[in-house]
Amino acid sequence: MTTSESDRERAQALRDFLHHHAHRYYVLDAPELPDAEYDKLFRELQELEARHPDLLVPDSPTQRVGGKALEGFEKVRHKVAMLSIRTETDIEASGARNFDTRVRRELGLAAGDPPVEYVAELKFDGLAINLRYEHGVLVQAATRGDGEIGEDVTQNIRTIGQVPLRLPADVPPVLEVRGEVYMRRDDFEHMNELQREKIARGAKNEKTFVNPRNAAAGAVRQLDPSITRQRPLSFFAYGWGEVEGGPAFGTHIEMLLALRAWGLPVSDRIEVARGADDLVAYHQAVGRERDQLPFDIDGVVYKVNSLALQKQLGFVTREPRWAVAHKFPAQEQVTTVEAIDIQVGRTGKLTPVAKLAPVFVGGVTVTNATLHNEQEAQRKDVRVGDTVIVRRAGDVIPEVVAVVPAKRRHDSQVFTMPAHCPVCGALAVREEGEADHRCTGGLFCGAQRKQAILHFAQRRAMDVEGLGEKLVDQVVEAGVVKTLPDLYRLGLANLVALERMGEKSAQNLLAGLHKSKATTLPRFLYALGIRHVGEATAKDLARHFGQLDAIMDASIEQLLQVPDVGPVVAESIHTFFRQPHNREVIEQLRACGVHWEEGEPAAQAPQPLAGKTVVLTGTLPSMSRDEAKELLEAAGAKVAGSVSRKTDYVVAGAEAGSKLDKARELGVAVLDEDGLRALLGNG
């Protein structure tokens, strides 16, 4: 076939590109694109050279395994070359069947001959290592390098607890063990959390790691073994190189079991498979469990089990004919950021989301990836127009794990969160010590509408009987309720028009809404859903100020005078009432007839139990737990949930449990309902 000029130019471009990225990956340990992208271009060059043999040159990446040894390490020539294996990227059953067909053809087997026996293993996503043992003692550890010459990383490998420094006396005099150094996912996450803490404290030259594979590779290539020792590395053995003496083995599985018996860690997910069907079943089973494994894998490996058949099959160029790696869908891919949008959650949390050029990753086409919050987006420095690495594992929400700086546009802009909610226009704030920005228009914001209504209607707030989650979904999605006051504007015609809503149910809901209009100031305050304002804080505010208008107009300094209200809570209350939208909703609720009794500020109201702590337990004869709690709090007492030495009284009713026992043990005064009434009556 004639080679065109365009084919020559494409081959040269591919060689240049692959050389560049192999150097960054193997030598600099600073990869710019995922393995899947590299593999795809590598296969394209292989296919081009296969069609046009005159394009094959000695320095083509297809004629070597990887990069050169780092200058900082001594070079090691492998006694037995550490060659890579062919990759089968078809994620369906045909990937395994293609391999079995090739093996049977090479062995000259007919359709009626017995199935070939294989060993099926996990394909670990780490760094390949050769461990050399002489007379049972670890004397050298080397990276793969270019397959012929690697890097001496013995001192670093010695820091890995899973790598034995000495093997039993019955091992061969010379034994080279091949395996993978990797990092568990939980270890990786913990290490990155520590890195983030260092960065937050202002440490220089610190960074988080993109993924466990790169973190493990970087740790092994540290020139200072003390740094490697700080990295949580693990090891699995899966093969061997030079072996002198020792027992003779006939199969691959026998050798692996021997390695395990000699004290080397060998994965328990190794299986013997007979024929293509067993290989397919193994690939599918591991694929289902992939995301639950404690470490990353990017596929499985099939090897002919018989060592005699392995020898008969031999090698082709850089790959053994008797083994193949069957990949899973890549969990990382390269794409570009087309925009950064802001999503507003049901609780008002603002989340930046990268809108991506569609990319197939983790088995699905991904167009969105979370950036979590402003701090995370700026830490990764993700910008519109960037080329990024996107990761998706299982059902995990896709995320941007790294930017490729070399491909950044010169006019890109640093991302910042908007000052206002993109849905309702209310102020967006980030509280001190918090990572997330939140919309402050909780009563008005369309994104928070359902959550605001459900909170408003709950029993401890406005107590609207008959207004549950399903009905809230219906009235909001039908467009008949857009803000809280719309609840009190509902009519019978609105409700009976809803699906599965009869006239009787509609009348009951209207009656419940009418009844809820008469409430208390603490309940109304709690119903507003102000961040950090729970029932207790709502009661404290109502007691201290007496009137809603006084709370709405209070300064932060005035709010700080309320018991148990600190700077964060005071700022949240103050910000909430500064929003015109929220004030408008409150005024409309008043106009709809929502009312409560307003009292005197706390300075003029008696607080006979101020400073006292009371615990309620059991069932009282004539008042509910909530009624007792309200009476106690109105008298200034703090109602706690557990008994301690700081407890002043325990009020015990029928079937009082362990709290009563604890009170007696500590000598805390125990009261019945009559005792409670007497306490409330005389302070």
N, C-alpha and C positions, 0 to 999 in steps of 0.2 A: 504494500500500500504506500502510495506516495505521501511524503510528509510535507504538509503545507507550511508556509511561513507563520501563519497564525498558531499552528500547533507548536512550532518551535518557540514562539514568543510566550505561549501559555505555559509550556514546560519550564522555561527559564524563570518566569514569574512565580510559578509554584515552588521551584527549588529555592529561590531567594526568600520567599515568604516562610517556608518551612524551616530553612536554616536559621532565620531570624528568631522564630518562636521556639525552636528547639534550644537555641542558645539561652534565651530568657528563662525557659522552663528548667533545663538541666544544669546550666552553669550559674546563672544569676539568681535562680530560685525566685523569680519575679514574673510569673506567667501573665500574659495579657489576654488569653482566651481559653475557654474550656477544652478539655481533652476531646470532646465530641467534635468540635469544630476542626481541630488539628487532624483528627482521624479522617474526617470527610475529605479534606484537601489532600491528605497523604494517599488515600485510595484513588482519588482522581489522577494523581501523578502516576501511580502504579498502572492504572488502566491505560493512560496515555503512552507510557513506555512499552506496555505489552503490545499495543497496536502498532507502535513505531519503534522498533528496537534500536534504530540509529539515534534516537533521542537519549538513550541510556548512557550516562557518563559516570566515571568512577566516583565522583564526589556527590552523586545524587543522594538525597536523604533516604531513598529506598534501599540503598546499598550499605546502610549502617543502622545501628539500633538507636543511638541517642547522642548526647553531647560529650564533650571532652571533660576530663577530670579537672576539678578545681585546682588552681595553682597552689592553694594553701595546704593541700593534702598530698601525701606521697602516692605515687601511682602504683597500682597492683595489677599484674597481668594474670587473668583468670586461667587456671589450669584447664578448665572446661568452659567454653564460651557460654555466657549468659544471654542466650538469644530470646527474643520476644516471640509471641505466637500470633498466628493469624486471627483476625477479628471478624466475627460473623455478626452483622448489624441488623439482620432481619429479626424483628422482635417477636415474630410469630413462630409457629411450630416448624416452619420450613428451614429456619436457621439450624436446628439440630438435625433435621433430615438431610439437608444438604451435606453436612459434615459426614454423617453416616454413609451416605451414597459415595462420597469421594473415597473414604477409607475402604469400603467394600470393593470399589473399582480398583484401587491400587493393590489390594490383596488378591484380586482375581476371584472374588467370591461370587457365586451364582445366587439367583433368587431363592433357591431352596436350601442353601447352606445355613447353618446355625447363625444366630445374631452375634455380632461382635460385642465383647464385654468391655465396658468403659468405666473409668472413675469420674464422677461428677463432683466438682468442688465450687466453692465461692470464689469470685474474682474480687479480691480485696482492693480497696482504693487507697494505696499507700505507696511506700518506696521499697523496691526490691533490694534485698541484701543477701550476700554470701557470707556465711559463718564458717571459718575453717578451724576444725578441731584436730589436734595432733595428740595421740595417746590420751584422748578424753579431755584435753585442756583447750579452751578457746585461745587461739594464738593470733587470729586476725579476723577482721570484719571489713568487707568491702562493698561499695555500691556497684550497681551494674555498669555505670559509665557508658561506654560505647559497645558494650558486650564483650569486648576483648580486654580492655583496660578500664579499671574502675578506680575508686578513691578509697584510701585506707582510712576508715572511720572507727577503728577498733576501740579507742578510748571512749568515744561517744556511745557506741553500742553497749559497752560494759555498764553504762548507767541504766540500762533497761532491765528492770527486775525480771521480766519473763524470759530473758536470754540466759541460759545456764552458763556459768563460767567453767564448770567441769561436768563431764558426763560419766556414767558408770564405766567400770573397767572392761565390760564386755563389748564396748563399741569398737568399730574398726580403728586401726592405728591412725589412719588418715580419713577424716570424714568432713566433707563440705556440705553444709546444710543451706538450702535456698529457702527464702521466706520473705515475708512482708512486714516492714515496720509501719504501724498505723497508729491512729489516735481515736479512742472511743468518742462517741458523740457527747456523752455527759462530761467527760474530761475536757473536751474541746470547748463546750459552752462555759464550763467553770473557768477555764483559762482565759477566755475572752472577757468574762465578767471581771476578772482581776485586772485585765488590761484596761478595761473601760474605767475602772476605779482609779488606776494610776493616771490615766489621761485626765480624768476629772480633777485630780489633785494637782494638775499642772506639770506632770512628769514629761520630760522632753524625750524625743527619739523613741517613743512608745507607739504601738499601733495594735489594732485588732487584726485577727487572721481571717482570711476569706473562707477557708473550708478546712476540715481535718487533714485532708491529703497534703495540702501545701504546708500546713503547720508542722506535720510530721517530717516532711522532706526538709524543711528549713531547720528543724531541730537537729536532725542527723548531720547536717552540713555545717553546724556551728564549729568554728575553730576552737572555741573554749568549751571543754566538756562540762564545766560547771553550769553553763547555760542550758546545755542539753539535759542535764540532770533535773532541771526545774520544769522541763516539759513532760507531761504525762503520756509517755510512749508505750505502745504494746507491740507484741510480735506473734505472728503465726508462721509455722514451717509448712511448706507444701512440696518440697522437692530436694534434690541433691545435685552436687557437682562431682568433684573428684572423690572417689572412694577406693581405698587400698585395704585389702584384707577384710576380715569379718565374714559373716554369713552370706550365703548366696541367696538372692531373692529372685523369684520368677515373675512377680507382678508389682505394679505400682502401689496398690493398696497395701501389700505386705510391707513395703518399705516405709510407707507413711505410718503404719501401725508400729513399726520398729522405732521410728523417730519419737513417737509418743511414749513408747515404753522406755526409751532412753532419757525421758524427762523434758523433751521439747514440746512446746504448745502446738497442737495440731487441732484445727477446727473440728467440732463434732458434727458439722453439716456436710461431711463427705459421704458419698453413697456409691455403691457399685451398681451400674446400670447395664442392662442387657438390651442392646438394640436401640433404635431411634425412639420408639415409644417411651421407653424409660427416661431417655434424655429429655424428651418433651415434657413429661410429667415433672421431672426435677426442676426444669426451667420455670414452669408455671407455678409450682409450689413455692419456690424461693421468691419468685416475683410477688406473690401475695404477701409474703412475710418480710419483704425487703425493708419496709419503713419501720418495722418493729425490731429489727436487729439493732444491737447496741453500737454498731459501727457501719461505716459506709461501704457499699459494694457497688460496682457498676455492671455486673453481669455474673455469669457462671463460666466455668472452664470444663471442657470435656477432654479426657485423655484416654487413649487406648490403654487398657489395663495390663496386657501382656508385655513384658519388657522385650521379649523376643520379637513380637510383632512391631513394637516401636522401632527396634533396630532394622527390621525389614523395610518398614515404611520410610525411614530416614528423614532427610531435610530437603527443603527447596529454598535456595538463596538464604534468607534470614529466618526462616520459620520451619518448625518441625511439621511433617505431614500428619503426625499422630495426635496432634492437639489443636484445639481451637478455643477462642474466647467468644462466648455467645452473649452479646451485650443486652442490657435493658435500655428502655428509653432514657436518654440523657436527662439528668436532673438539673443540669446547668447549660445555658445557651447564651449566645451573644445576640443582642438586639439594640435598638436605639430608643431613647426617650423622646416621644413626640410632644408631650405636655405633662404638667404636674397639676392635677386637680385636687380639690379639697372636698372630702366626704364628711358629712356631719352625722354622727350617730344618734341613737335614740336618747342618749343621756347628754348630748351636747358636745361630745368629744369630737375635735377636728382632726382628721387623719389625712396627711398628704398621700396621694396615690399617683404613681407614675403611669401615664398612658403610653403604652409601648407599641412599636411596630410589631404586628402579630408574629409569634415565634412558637414553634412546637417544642415543648419542654415538659419532661415528666409525664409524657403520654397524652398531653392535651395541648391545644393552641391557647397561648396566654397573651392577653392584651393589656392586663393591668397588673401592677405589683405594688404592694404596700411599702411605704417609706416610714411607717410607724408614727413619727412625730418630727418636729422641726430639728431637734437636737440630733436625731439619728440621720436625717436627711443631710444635715450640714456636716456631720462627722464623716459620712461617706462622700460628701460633696457631690451629690447628684444634681445635675442641671439639665434643663431642656436642651435637646440636641446631642446629649452624651451617648457614646457607645457604652453599654453596660453588660455585666454578666448577671443573668436572672436565674434564680434557683427555685425549683418546685419539687418537693418530695411528698409523694402520696397525696393526702388531702390537705396538706399544709398550704396556707395562702401563699402565692408566689411573692418573692421579695427580691429586691435588687441587692446583691451581695457585694458588688464592687464596680467601680468605674474603670474604663480603659483610658487613662489620661492622654496617651499618645494620639488618640483620635478626637480629642476635644476641639470644638470650634473656638477660634480666638475671641469671638464676641459673646461667649456664653456668660450668663448671669448667675450669681450665687442665689440659691433659693431662700426665700424668707416667707414665714406664715403671714397671711393677711391679717390686718388689724380688726376686721369685721367679719362676721359670719356670712358666708356666701349665699345662704338660704334666706335669712331674715334681715341681715344688715346690722344686727346687734353687735356690741363690742365683743371681741374674742380676747380672752385673757389667759395667761399662764401663771398660776399661783406659785409663790416661792416654794422651792423644793419639789415641784411637780414637773413632769416631762411634757404633759399634754396641754394643749390649748383647748379652751372650752367656750362655747357660745353662751352668752349671758342672757339671751332672750328666751328663756325656758318656757314662759307662758304664751309666747307668740310664735316661736320658731316652728315652721312646718315640719322640719326633720324630727323634732322632739314632741310632736303633737300627741301621738298615742301614749307615749310614756308619761307626759304631763297630765293627761286626762285620767289615766289609771291611778297615778299617785294621788291626784286631787280627790278621786271618788272613793278611795279605800276606807276601810272601817275606822281606822285611827285618825283619818283626816276629815273629809266632809261626810263620810258614811252615806253614800248614795246607794240605796238598796236597788238591786237589779241591774247595775251597770258593770258588767264583767268584761273580760278581755275580748271575747268574740263580738259583743255588741259594740264595743269601742272601735274595733276594726271596721265594722259595718258602717257606723255613722261617719267615721273619718273618710273611708274610701268612697262613700256615697257623696261626700262633699257637704253634708248638712251640718257638720261640726268642724270648724276650723280653729276656733279659740275656745277657752273655757266658758265665757259667757254664752256662747252658742248652745251649751247644754240646757240653759234655762230658757232658751228661746224655742226649744223643740215643741212641736205640736203633735197632736194625735195623727194628723195626716202624714207628717214626716215619718213617723215611726211605723205605722202600719204598711207603708210602702216598702219597707225593708223586707228582705227575704226571711221567711220563717218567723215573722213578728206578727202575732195576733193582736186583736184590739185589747184583750184583757191584759196581756203582757205589756203593751204600750201604756195602758192606763196605770198599771202598777209602777212602771218606771217614772212616769210623770208625777205620781204621788211621792215616790222616793226623792225625786229632785226637789219638789216643793218642800218636803220635810227637811231636807238638808240645808235649806236657806237659813234656818235658825241654828247657829252654831256658837262656838266660843272663839275668842281671839287666838288662844294657843292652837286650836285645831285649824283655824284658817291660815295662820302663819305656816304651820307644818304642811298644809295642803298646797301651798304655793311652790313647794319643791326647791327652795333655796338651797344651794349646795352647802353642805356641812351643818344645816339646821335640821336637827331631828326633833323628836317630841320634847325631850328635856330642855333643849335650847329654846324651842318655841315658847315653852312655859316660862322659862327664865326671862325671855324678852318681854312677854306679856305682863309678868309681875313687875318687872323693873320700870317699864314705860307706861303701862296702863292703857295706852291708846295706839292704834295702828299708825295714825299720822305722825306721832312722835317717833315711832320706830323708823318710818320711811324717811323722815327728815334728819335722823340722828347722824352725827359725824362719827368718824372712826374712833375718836377719843371718847365720845359718849358711849359708843357700843362697848368699848373695852372696860367700862365700869360695870357691865353686867357680869354676875358670877359665872365662871367657867367659859367665858367668851374671850378667846385669845386673838392675836393679830390676824391669823389666817381666816378665822370665822368672821371677825369684824369686817375684814376687807371683802369677803364674799357677800355679806349682807349689804354693805354699803354699795358695792358695785351693782348688785341686783336691783336695788331701788333707784339707782341713777339712770337706769334704762327707761326711756320714755314708753317703749312698748309694754313693759311690765306694769308701769303705773297706769297706763290706759286700760289694760285688762282688769286691774283691781277696781278702777272706777266703774267699769262696765258691770262687773260682778255686783258691786253695791247698787247700781242702777237696776239690776235684775232682781233685787230684793234680798241678796245675801246680807245677813246682819248678825251682830253679836253684841253682848254687853261690854261696854268699856268701863274700866275702873280707874282707881287712883294709882299714881306711880308708887313703886315699892317703898319710897322714902316715907310715905304717909300711911301705908298699910301695915297692920301688925304681922309680925313673923315670929310667933311664939316658939317654933321648933327650928329656927335658923341655926345651922351648924350641927344639927343632929342627923345621924345616919340610921335609917330604918330598913329592915328586910322583911318582906311579906312571904309567907309560906302556908300552904294548905288552903282550905275553902272556909270562908267566914259565913256565919249564919244568914245575915241579912244584907250584906253588901258585896259587890263583886271586887275582884282584885283591882280592876281599873278605877273603880270609885274610891277605894281606899287609897290608892296611889295618888289620885287627884287631890283628895283631902289633905294628905300628908304634905304634898308638894305645895299646896296653897298655904299651908302653915309654915313653909320654909324648910321642911325636911328634905334630905336627899334620900331617895329610895334606891337602894342598891340591890344587885342580883345575887350576891353571895355574902356569907357571914365571915367576919374577920374580927380581930381585936379592936378595930376602930368602929365596929358596929355598936350603936347605943341601945337599940331595941330590936327584938324580933317579934313580929305579930304573927301568931300561929293559929290556924283554923283546923278543921277536920282533915285527917289524912296528911298532916304535916310530915315531911320526910327528913332527909339528912340535914337540912338546914337547922331544924329544931335540935337534933342531936349535937350539931356543931356549936349551937348557942349555949347549950347546957355544959358542954365540954369547956367552953371559954368563959363561962360565968356571965354571959350577956343576959340582960333582963328580957323575960318572955312575957308577952301580953296576949290576951284573947281579945275578941271584938269589943267587949265592955271596957277592957283596959285601954284599947285604942281610942274609944270615944272619950274616955276620961282624960287621956293624954291630950287629945285635940281640944277638949273643953277647957282645961286649965293650963295648957302649955307646959 
